[in-house]
Amino acid sequence: MANDPQRLKRLRRIEKVRAVAKEMKLAEAARAESTLHQLRGLAERTRAMAAGYAARSDSTHAGQLAGMFTFSQSLHHMSDKVSADAATAQHLADRLGRDVHAAERSRATAQERADKYQADMARSAATNYADAAGRKGFGTKFE
């Protein structure tokens, strides 16, 4: 194996790039989890509002009753839509979580490769130093 410090620099640079990519994936996954949490909260609040309006019975005439029923149905529809959006956000968050794990594996692989190459370079340098420090001959190649 060649003792190439430039190759080691490239391997370390690849490791850094993959670490940055992992951090970006982590940030994206955190945003997706935050969005998921907000959507779930919104769905629950909307569902509670719809149930509250559906249970009301203080209308004084049919117009009010029809208006409350329509409003309650709209809230139910909105809650269902937000729940569907939350399910989509859950799938996105799961996918981004898998992407984070893949990015970490990629970064770890790059680090292992660079560490192995650095160890090989050190071992090679030590071997070369040990060979150079040995006894020098007196002039003939048969000694």
C-alpha positions in Angstrom: 0.0 0.0 0.0 1.4 3.4 -1.0 2.1 5.9 1.7 -0.1 8.7 0.3 -1.0 11.5 2.6 -3.2 13.1 -0.1 -5.4 10.0 -0.1 -5.8 10.2 3.6 -6.8 13.9 3.3 -9.4 12.9 0.7 -10.7 10.2 2.9 -11.0 12.6 5.9 -12.7 15.2 3.6 -15.2 12.5 2.5 -15.8 11.7 6.2 -16.4 15.4 7.0 -18.8 15.8 4.0 -20.8 12.8 5.1 -20.9 14.1 8.7 -22.4 17.4 7.4 -24.9 15.5 5.3 -25.9 13.5 8.4 -26.4 16.7 10.4 -28.5 18.1 7.6 -30.6 15.0 7.6 -31.0 15.2 11.4 -32.2 18.8 11.1 -34.6 17.8 8.4 -35.9 14.9 10.4 -36.3 17.2 13.5 -38.4 19.6 11.4 -40.5 16.7 10.1 -41.1 15.5 13.7 -42.0 19.0 14.8 -44.5 19.3 12.0 -45.9 15.9 12.8 -46.4 16.9 16.4 -48.1 20.2 15.4 -50.5 18.4 13.0 -51.4 15.8 15.6 -52.2 18.5 18.1 -54.2 20.4 15.6 -56.2 17.3 14.6 -57.0 16.6 18.3 -58.1 20.2 19.0 -60.2 20.3 15.8 -61.8 16.9 16.7 -62.6 18.2 20.2 -64.1 21.4 18.8 -66.3 19.4 16.4 -67.4 17.1 19.2 -68.2 20.1 21.4 -70.3 21.8 18.7 -72.1 18.6 17.8 -73.1 18.1 21.4 -74.5 21.6 21.9 -78.3 21.8 22.1 -78.8 25.4 23.0 -80.1 26.5 19.6 -83.4 28.4 19.6 -84.5 27.8 16.1 -83.9 25.5 13.2 -81.6 28.0 11.4 -79.2 28.0 14.3 -79.4 24.2 14.6 -78.6 23.8 10.9 -75.7 26.3 11.1 -74.2 24.5 14.1 -74.6 21.1 12.3 -72.9 22.5 9.2 -70.1 24.1 11.2 -69.6 20.8 13.2 -69.5 18.8 10.0 -66.9 21.2 8.5 -64.8 20.8 11.6 -65.1 17.0 11.4 -64.0 17.2 7.7 -61.1 19.5 8.6 -60.1 17.2 11.4 -60.1 14.2 9.0 -58.0 16.2 6.5 -55.5 17.2 9.2 -55.3 13.6 10.4 -54.6 12.5 6.9 -51.9 15.2 6.7 -50.5 13.9 10.0 -50.3 10.4 8.6 -48.4 11.7 5.6 -46.1 13.6 7.9 -45.6 10.4 9.9 -44.5 8.6 6.7 -42.2 11.4 5.9 -40.7 11.5 9.4 -40.1 7.7 9.3 -38.4 8.0 5.9 -36.2 10.8 7.1 -35.3 8.8 10.2 -34.2 5.9 7.9 -32.2 8.4 5.9 -30.5 9.7 9.1 -29.5 6.1 9.9 -28.2 5.5 6.4 -26.2 8.8 6.6 -24.7 7.7 9.9 -23.7 4.3 8.5 -22.2 6.1 5.5 -20.2 8.5 7.7 -19.1 5.6 10.0 -17.9 3.7 6.9 -15.9 6.7 5.7 -14.4 7.1 9.1 -13.4 3.5 9.4 -11.9 3.6 5.9 -9.8 6.7 6.8 -8.8 5.2 10.2 -7.7 2.0 8.6 -5.7 3.8 5.9 -4.1 6.0 8.6 -3.1 2.9 10.6 -1.8 1.2 7.4 0.3 4.3 6.7 1.7 4.3 10.3 2.4 0.6 10.1 4.2 1.1 6.7 6.2 4.0 8.1 7.2 2.0 11.1 8.3 -0.9 8.9 10.3 1.3 6.6 11.9 2.9 9.7 12.8 -0.5 11.1 14.3 -1.6 7.8 16.3 1.6 7.5 17.6 1.4 11.1 19.1 -2.1 10.5 22.8 -3.0 10.0 24.4 -1.5 7.0 26.6 -3.8 5.0 30.4 -3.2 4.5 30.4 -3.2 0.7 29.3 -6.5 -0.7 25.7 -7.5 -1.3 26.3 -10.9 0.2 26.8 -9.7 3.8 
